[in-house]
Amino acid sequence: MAKRDIGWEYGFVESSDETGIVCGFCEKKMRGGGVTRFKGHLAGVGNDVTSCTKVLPDVRLRIQASATSISATSSSSEDSKLLISFKLALQNPNLLSTWQTNQDPCYFTGVICKTSRVSSIDLSSINLNLDFNLVSSYLLSLQQLERLSLKKTNLTGNLTSAAWKSTSCSEMLAEIDLAENNLSGSISDISSLSGCKSLRFLNLSRNLGFSSNQK
């Protein structure tokens, strides 16, 4: 049985007129938008919603907290979609067997979260056999990612081959460790990571074509 939405605890639909929800506090009838718009009325949010002037303060806070929780769940779901897409793009997805669509991404192998968002990924020493394009397309764009380690994962390609023009880098990303792989290119290719505004550590040691360890 589906869980009843919290909004219905404070509003009702009249049997004689089912075209809107009546507020249990101010008795205003909200037409259109369903229970979601009605909760905006109680919480005092929304550009096209009149705020309830009689709602109890604790009820307003409860509705606002509910909306925040829903937003956080949605964000976590976006992280999960990116991680699962990354996994499925691997030659051998079974290497990341704990990465499942019905699981919280915070419990994925190698993943650490802060406030339900992915903040760190460490897949070091797993023979992923992947191209850097996959990294830029799915991992670097995780919104709250701060640290990424793909050391010794048989990573190939080069930094300039990444789809930087079509993807964004996390504003939080500060550390990337790509050491002991098979990346190629020149030191000037590091400029391809200019989209990572917070990046302060980049390890490319022991990669073909790179003579410097860090930036």
Stockholm file with secondary structure:
# STOCKHOLM 1.0

chainA/1-215         MAKRDIGWEYGFVESSDETGIVCGFCEKKMRGGGVTRFKGHLAGVGNDVTSCTKVLPDVRLRIQASATSISATSSSSEDSKLLISFKLALQNPNLLSTWQTNQDPCYFTGVICKTSRVSSIDLSSINLNLDFNLVSSYLLSLQQLERLSLKKTNLTGNLTSAAWKSTSCSEMLAEIDLAENNLSGSISDISSLSGCKSLRFLNLSRNLGFSSNQK
#=GR chainA/1-215 SS CCCCCGGGGSEEEETTEEEEEEETTTCCEEESSHHHHHHHHHHTCCTTCCCCSSCCHHHHHHHHHHHHHHHHHHHHHHHHHHHHHHHHHSSCGGGGTTCCTTSCGGGSTTEEEETTEEEEEECTTCCCCEEHHHIIIIITTCTTCCEEECTTSCEESCGGGSCTTTCCCCTTCCEEECCSSCCCCCGGGGGGGTTCTTCCEEECTTCTTCCCSBC
#=GC SS_cons         CCCCCGGGGSEEEETTEEEEEEETTTCCEEESSHHHHHHHHHHTCCTTCCCCSSCCHHHHHHHHHHHHHHHHHHHHHHHHHHHHHHHHHSSCGGGGTTCCTTSCGGGSTTEEEETTEEEEEECTTCCCCEEHHHIIIIITTCTTCCEEECTTSCEESCGGGSCTTTCCCCTTCCEEECCSSCCCCCGGGGGGGTTCTTCCEEECTTCTTCCCSBC
//
